[in-house]
Amino acid sequence: MKKLIFLLLCTISWPSLAERWFDVEVIVFKRNQSPDNVQENWPDSQPNINLSNAISVYDSATLSSKGIRLLPKSDWKLNAEYNRLANHAGFKPLLHAAWRQNDGSKNAMPKLRFTAGKNYGDDYYTDGTAKDAPLNNASGYAANDKQSGSMYELDGFIRVYVQHYLFIETDLVLREPGERKVLQDVNEVTAPLANQTETELDDIMADGTQITETGDTKSFAGLKKLERTYAVEKYLKPYAFEQKRRMRSGEIHYLDHPLMGLIIQVTRAE
C-alpha cells in the first residue's frame, strides 16, 4: 500500500518537474527623431554593458549547447507589427529575431548579445570620439591613445528567464552621430568681462584665492577671472536602454524609451 501511494505521488508531481519551453520573439526599433528634441539629460560617456555570460545571437553552435535554438522566419508571429513599423515614417526597425529556450532561472539563462544597424567603427573610436578629429584636439588626446572596434548602431543584450514569473531584462545602447562641447583652454584675464560667449568665468585674486563677486561688475585691483573656452566636436552619442519587465506568456509586451522601443512576445511551446 505504501509503495502504491509513493508511485501515485510521483506520478502527480512529475508534470510540475518537467522542463517547459518557450518561443521568444523580439523587435527593437528606433524613433526617427532628433535626440535634441527630447527633454532628457543624456550622458556623453559610452555605457559599460556587462556582457559576461553573453552569447552572440549569431553563434548558433554555442546557443545550441545552452539549449537555445533560433527559430526560422516561417515561425515568426510578429511580422504584421514589424511591417507596420517599417512602413511608418516615424520608426526604423533595427532588429527582429526569435528563438526557443527553456524555463531557466536568471543565473541559468545566458544573455543573448545583439548587434544591429550601421557599424560606425570606421568613423569613430570605441569611446565615441571621431577618427577624423585633429591630433591633440579639444579632448586632449592623441590617436595612438584610442582603440578601434565595432561600434554598432544597436548593441547589448536581452535575457528572458523564469523567477516564479516570466521576466525580460535588457541592457542595450542606441548610438547616433552628434556633437558635444569640450573644454579647449583656460586663461586668466583681467576683470571686468562682458558679453562673453561659450565661456564660464570664476573670480580669483592675484594670489590665487577664489572670491565671489556680489555687486555690480567693477574693476578691482588684482582681480582676475578664469575664462574657459570651449570647442564643439563630432561625437558618437550613446543612449542607454536598460529595463526589466515581468511578463505573461502569450501576451505582446511593449518596452518604451524616448528614442526607441522593444516589442516582445513569449509563448509556451508545444
C-alpha positions in Angstrom: 0.0 0.0 0.0 2.8 2.4 0.9 4.5 1.6 -2.4 1.3 2.4 -4.3 0.9 5.7 -2.6 4.5 6.6 -3.3 4.1 5.8 -7.0 0.9 7.9 -7.2 2.6 10.9 -5.6 5.5 10.6 -8.1 3.1 10.4 -11.0 1.2 13.5 -9.8 4.3 15.6 -9.2 6.1 14.6 -12.4 4.4 17.3 -14.7 5.5 20.1 -12.3 9.1 18.9 -12.6 9.0 18.7 -16.4 11.1 21.3 -18.3 9.0 23.9 -20.0 9.9 25.5 -23.4 9.1 29.0 -24.6 9.3 30.7 -28.0 10.5 34.3 -27.7 10.2 36.9 -30.5 11.6 40.4 -30.2 11.5 43.5 -32.3 13.7 46.5 -31.5 13.2 49.8 -33.3 14.3 53.4 -33.2 12.3 56.6 -33.4 13.1 58.8 -36.4 13.6 62.0 -34.3 16.5 64.1 -33.2 17.6 63.4 -29.6 18.0 67.2 -29.3 14.2 67.5 -29.4 13.8 65.2 -26.4 13.9 66.8 -22.9 16.4 64.4 -21.3 19.9 64.7 -19.9 21.9 62.2 -21.9 25.4 61.3 -20.6 28.3 61.6 -23.1 30.3 58.6 -21.9 29.8 55.2 -23.6 27.9 52.8 -21.3 29.7 49.9 -19.7 27.4 47.0 -20.6 28.1 43.9 -18.6 28.5 41.2 -21.3 29.7 38.4 -19.0 27.9 35.2 -19.8 26.7 36.7 -23.0 26.4 34.7 -26.3 26.1 36.3 -29.7 22.7 35.5 -31.2 24.6 34.7 -34.4 26.6 31.9 -32.7 24.2 29.1 -33.3 26.6 26.4 -32.0 27.1 27.9 -28.6 23.4 28.7 -28.3 22.6 25.1 -29.1 24.9 24.0 -26.3 22.9 26.1 -23.9 19.6 24.7 -25.1 18.7 27.7 -27.2 17.6 27.4 -30.9 16.9 30.2 -33.3 13.5 29.9 -35.0 13.1 30.2 -38.8 11.2 33.1 -40.2 8.3 30.8 -41.0 7.6 30.5 -37.3 7.7 34.3 -36.5 4.4 35.7 -35.3 5.1 39.5 -35.1 5.5 40.1 -38.9 2.5 42.4 -39.0 3.9 44.6 -36.2 7.3 44.7 -37.9 5.8 45.7 -41.3 3.7 48.5 -39.7 6.9 49.9 -38.1 8.9 49.5 -41.4 6.2 51.3 -43.4 5.9 54.2 -40.9 8.0 57.3 -41.4 8.4 57.8 -37.7 10.2 54.5 -37.0 13.0 52.3 -38.2 13.2 48.6 -37.2 16.7 47.6 -36.2 16.2 44.0 -35.0 13.7 41.1 -35.5 14.6 37.8 -34.1 13.0 34.7 -32.5 14.3 31.7 -30.5 13.2 28.8 -28.4 14.5 28.4 -24.8 13.7 26.5 -21.6 12.4 27.9 -18.4 15.8 28.5 -16.7 16.4 31.0 -13.9 18.2 34.2 -14.2 21.5 32.6 -13.2 21.0 29.7 -15.6 19.9 31.6 -18.7 22.6 33.3 -20.8 22.4 36.9 -22.1 21.8 37.0 -25.8 24.1 39.6 -27.4 22.6 41.6 -30.3 24.3 43.9 -32.7 22.3 45.6 -35.5 22.1 48.6 -37.7 25.1 50.6 -39.0 28.6 49.9 -37.8 30.3 53.2 -37.0 33.6 51.6 -36.2 35.3 53.1 -39.4 34.5 56.6 -38.3 34.6 56.6 -34.5 36.8 55.1 -31.8 35.3 52.9 -29.1 34.9 55.8 -26.7 32.8 57.7 -29.3 35.4 60.3 -30.5 35.7 60.9 -34.2 38.6 59.4 -36.1 38.9 62.4 -38.4 39.4 64.9 -35.5 42.9 66.5 -35.4 45.6 65.1 -33.1 45.6 66.6 -29.6 42.2 68.2 -30.3 39.9 69.8 -27.8 39.6 66.5 -25.9 43.4 66.4 -25.4 44.0 63.0 -27.0 46.4 61.6 -29.5 45.2 59.0 -32.0 47.5 56.3 -30.5 45.7 56.6 -27.2 42.4 55.4 -28.8 41.0 52.0 -29.5 39.2 50.9 -32.7 36.5 48.3 -32.9 32.9 47.6 -33.8 30.5 50.4 -32.8 27.1 49.2 -33.9 24.0 51.4 -34.0 22.4 48.9 -31.7 24.4 46.8 -29.2 23.8 45.0 -25.9 21.9 42.0 -24.6 18.4 40.7 -24.0 17.7 37.9 -21.4 14.4 36.1 -20.8 14.2 33.9 -17.7 11.7 32.5 -15.1 11.8 33.5 -11.5 8.3 32.3 -10.4 7.1 34.6 -13.3 8.5 35.3 -16.8 10.9 38.3 -16.9 12.7 40.1 -19.7 15.9 42.0 -18.9 17.5 44.4 -21.4 20.8 46.4 -21.4 21.0 48.0 -24.8 22.6 51.1 -26.3 21.5 53.1 -29.3 24.3 55.1 -30.9 23.7 58.2 -33.0 26.2 60.7 -34.6 26.1 64.0 -32.9 28.2 66.7 -31.3 29.5 67.6 -27.8 31.1 70.6 -26.2 34.5 70.1 -24.8 36.9 72.3 -22.8 39.6 73.7 -25.1 41.6 76.2 -23.0 41.6 78.1 -19.6 43.1 81.6 -19.4 43.4 84.1 -16.7 42.1 87.5 -17.8 41.6 90.9 -16.2 38.1 91.9 -14.9 35.6 93.1 -15.9 34.4 91.0 -18.7 31.1 91.4 -20.5 29.2 89.7 -23.3 31.3 86.5 -23.2 30.1 83.7 -25.4 30.8 80.0 -24.8 32.8 80.8 -21.6 32.5 80.2 -17.9 34.0 82.7 -15.5 35.4 82.4 -11.9 36.7 85.3 -9.9 40.2 84.8 -8.3 42.5 87.2 -6.5 46.1 87.6 -7.8 47.3 85.3 -5.1 45.0 82.5 -6.4 42.3 82.9 -3.8 38.9 82.5 -5.3 36.2 85.0 -4.5 32.5 85.6 -5.3 31.6 89.0 -6.7 28.2 90.1 -5.2 27.8 93.6 -6.5 27.8 95.2 -10.0 30.7 94.2 -12.2 33.6 96.6 -11.4 37.3 96.7 -11.8 39.3 95.8 -8.6 43.0 95.9 -8.1 44.4 92.5 -8.7 41.1 90.9 -9.6 41.3 88.3 -12.4 38.9 85.9 -13.9 39.3 82.4 -15.3 38.0 82.2 -18.9 37.2 78.8 -20.1 36.9 78.4 -23.9 35.0 75.5 -25.4 35.0 73.8 -28.8 32.4 71.6 -30.5 33.5 68.2 -31.8 31.8 65.3 -33.6 30.9 62.5 -31.2 29.0 59.2 -31.4 26.4 59.7 -28.7 25.1 56.7 -26.7 21.5 56.4 -25.4 21.1 53.6 -22.9 18.0 51.3 -22.9 18.1 49.3 -19.6 14.9 47.8 -18.3 13.4 44.8 -16.5 9.8 43.8 -17.0 7.6 41.0 -15.7 5.5 39.4 -18.5 2.7 37.0 -19.1 3.0 34.1 -21.6 1.1 34.7 -24.8 0.8 38.5 -24.4 2.6 41.1 -26.5 4.5 43.5 -24.3 6.0 46.9 -25.2 9.0 48.5 -23.5 9.2 52.2 -24.1 12.1 54.7 -24.4 12.2 58.3 -25.7 14.3 57.3 -28.7 13.5 53.6 -29.2 11.2 50.8 -28.3 11.0 47.0 -27.9 8.2 44.6 -28.7 8.3 41.1 -27.2 6.0 38.1 -27.2 6.8 34.9 -25.2 4.5 31.9 -25.9 4.5 28.4 -24.5 6.0 25.9 -27.0 4.3 22.6 -27.6 
